[in-house]
């Protein structure tokens, strides 16, 4: 398969084949890939995890790990075959003619050097600028990357600034020597939707203004469509479909493309909650603060949650949406009493649980269950799935045989075979482990599920399947759910009520359709505007 650019190509990849080590699930990471990219053009390479996107990105800059071997093909940059270039020649081309952005900026930056020092080091090695000129250039690059305060960011260590600011530092470094090609390998994967939208706009503008070619990889076809003029879809190392963005979005021919587009394209099913259903959770004026230790024994109080009030009824879902650091996880942990709130009331049915001790909480634990985004570590790798699932019911007095039968039923209910009960979790992928965690939470027939960003770590298509599963289970079992997430398009798949959190406060809440159709707060409007292409098309 191939995709070609209309203009004379700046980058041309011909029949690229990269072999995987012996014993791998398939023979090649990339198999016969051909693409081309002209100056000033953008190409979005889309596919699920393991499709070969990062392998392609690394191969363009000669950064493939030793375990991967190029068995055939050519990679031409301005006519020069990079696969036959010497290591010294590749080092000369990197940053000058081609640059790269990585998915994890923290891993690409030196934690012992300030951000400004790292940009300065590049300029010092690769230009003849004076010290003052390098300083001015560093600040200008950070300003072009839309860093919030260029001087402060330049003087900060990477771990002292936000993730989005670290990515802006990497963008400044990538643009420093005015490269002809920028390879961006899932650069917005770890960002909140609002930061993601800003970075995508920044990359589009940089490509347009500089006449720079941009190759952008993503697991999310909606994100790629926001930045790229053309899309190429990879599946298990093979290019299955490619073409102009609008053509693929409207007339996708291959089933893989259709599957990626369908993940969040359709509106969620209509939910009809009972208006007079039993009240399961009532939270009034909930606050949580932490004491921070500063220099010279000084202490400061940090307010994570301020005056939160809401209710959740049987069979209903309240989704709390907000950026990282808004206070969602702290709120969720307070509700299930993994944290003790500083003030306020939490009522589970008729029971006040905000400040009761561990002995009073224990019998109430079966009525509320916790789901986190860290499925790989939520299950003990030394215990079988059935052992993990039976622990809760046995502690609350359920007979072992009855508990095992329930475990079988619930495993099948989350679309896993019952024969997997005796497996260890390390034999399952991340999504299947999350399914096991969901089944385990339902073993004690809880009234309330508190889910904290449970779908976030996964590909968009897997996210959609997990959210659909939660929706189906709730309709069937009628539990109440508090669903916290930073992704608005994930929240709308499962919720009846929507609440927006900003800096510890619930700034807006109400029925889902009312909040989407007539948002009152600027934070809500920003969340809707930041949703990736097609993600909230039904709501706009």
RAGIQUI-V479794 format. One record per helix or strand of 2 or more residues. SS is the DSSP state (2 for helix, 1 for strand). FROM is the first residue (numbers start at 1). TO is the last residue. If there is no record, write none. Layout:
[[SS	FROM	TO] [SS	FROM	TO]]
This chain:
[[1	2	3] [1	9	19] [1	28	38] [1	42	46] [2	53	60] [1	69	77] [1	80	81] [2	82	84] [2	87	93] [1	98	101] [2	105	108] [2	115	126] [2	131	144] [2	150	155] [2	158	160] [2	163	175] [1	181	185] [2	193	210] [1	213	218] [2	221	227] [1	230	235] [1	238	244] [2	245	251] [2	255	265] [1	279	293] [2	295	297] [1	299	313] [1	317	321] [2	328	335] [1	343	348] [1	351	352] [2	358	362] [2	365	367] [1	368	371] [2	375	378] [2	385	395] [2	400	413] [2	418	422] [2	425	427] [2	430	442] [1	448	452] [2	460	477] [1	480	485] [2	488	491] [1	497	502] [1	505	511] [2	512	517] [2	522	530] [2	537	539]]
